[in-house]
């Protein structure tokens, strides 16, 4: 595989249960990025960018815009509420399969949210 060419372990592992990503590598990746933004908190997250970029003498002027998400009309609802709506629209078996398949994504989203909310910009 390509990963062996670079003497690195694979970032994805396929098992009988599904696809498993290297969550530890994903965490290391996001921890090294100062300009993190989540769709659900676009305005709040991007408002932090000028202070961060100023430390690198990069000017960034943010003007609040109304975000648009053409795939979701409930983007302003909390994650747990949106998950509950999905759960109600699916059978228990299908919902559980979906949650298993997305468990790492949800973990990473919650990790990033905590990181953004507690992080101080690099000095």
C-alpha positions in Angstrom: 0.0 0.0 0.0 1.0 3.6 -0.4 1.3 4.1 3.4 4.1 1.4 3.5 6.1 3.4 0.9 6.3 6.2 3.4 6.8 3.8 6.3 3.7 5.0 8.0 0.8 2.9 9.4 -2.5 3.0 7.5 -4.9 5.7 8.5 -7.9 3.5 7.7 -8.7 -0.1 8.7 -11.5 -2.1 7.3 -13.1 -4.6 9.7 -16.2 -6.7 9.7 -17.8 -4.0 11.7 -17.0 -1.3 9.2 -14.3 1.3 8.5 -12.1 2.4 11.4 -10.1 5.5 11.1 -6.9 6.4 13.0 -8.7 8.7 15.5 -5.4 9.4 17.3 -3.9 10.8 14.1 -7.0 12.9 13.4 -6.7 14.4 16.9 -3.0 15.2 16.4 -4.0 16.8 13.1 -6.7 19.1 14.6 -4.6 20.0 17.6 -1.9 21.4 15.3 -4.4 23.7 13.5 -5.3 27.1 15.1 -8.0 28.1 12.6 -10.6 25.5 13.3 -14.2 26.1 12.4 -17.4 24.1 12.6 -20.3 24.6 10.3 -22.7 24.7 13.2 -20.8 27.5 14.8 -19.4 29.2 11.7 -19.8 32.9 12.9 -18.6 32.3 16.4 -15.6 30.3 15.3 -14.5 32.5 12.4 -14.7 35.6 14.7 -11.7 34.2 16.5 -9.5 34.1 13.3 -8.4 37.8 13.3 -6.8 37.6 16.8 -5.0 34.3 15.9 -3.8 35.6 12.5 -2.7 38.9 14.0 0.0 37.0 15.9 1.5 36.1 12.6 1.0 39.6 11.2 -1.7 38.5 8.8 -4.6 40.9 8.5 -8.0 39.2 8.4 -11.2 41.3 8.6 -14.3 39.3 9.2 -17.7 40.5 8.2 -20.6 38.5 9.6 -22.5 36.7 6.9 -25.5 34.6 7.1 -24.3 31.1 6.5 -26.1 28.9 4.1 -26.4 25.1 4.2 -28.2 23.8 1.3 -28.3 20.3 2.6 -29.8 20.9 6.0 -32.6 23.2 7.1 -32.1 22.4 10.8 -28.4 23.5 11.1 -29.2 25.9 14.0 -30.6 23.1 16.1 -28.2 21.5 18.7 -26.5 18.3 17.6 -28.4 16.1 20.1 -31.7 17.4 18.8 -30.8 16.7 15.2 -29.7 13.2 16.1 -33.0 12.6 17.9 -34.9 13.7 14.7 -32.8 11.2 12.7 -33.4 8.5 15.2 -37.2 9.0 15.0 -37.1 8.8 11.2 -35.2 5.4 11.1 -35.7 1.9 12.5 -33.7 1.2 15.6 -31.5 -1.3 13.6 -30.7 1.3 10.9 -30.1 4.1 13.4 -27.7 1.9 15.4 -25.8 1.0 12.3 -25.6 4.7 11.4 -24.4 5.7 14.8 -21.8 2.9 14.8 -20.6 4.1 11.4 -20.4 7.7 12.6 -19.1 7.2 16.1 -15.6 8.4 15.3 -16.9 11.4 13.5 -19.1 12.3 16.5 -16.2 11.8 18.9 -14.0 14.0 16.8 -16.7 16.7 16.5 -17.1 16.8 20.3 -13.3 16.8 20.8 -12.9 19.7 18.4 -15.7 21.6 20.0 -14.0 21.2 23.4 -10.7 22.2 21.9 -12.1 25.3 20.3 -14.0 26.4 23.4 -11.0 26.0 25.7 -8.1 27.0 23.5 -6.2 30.2 23.9 -4.6 31.5 20.7 -0.9 30.8 20.3 1.3 33.7 21.5 
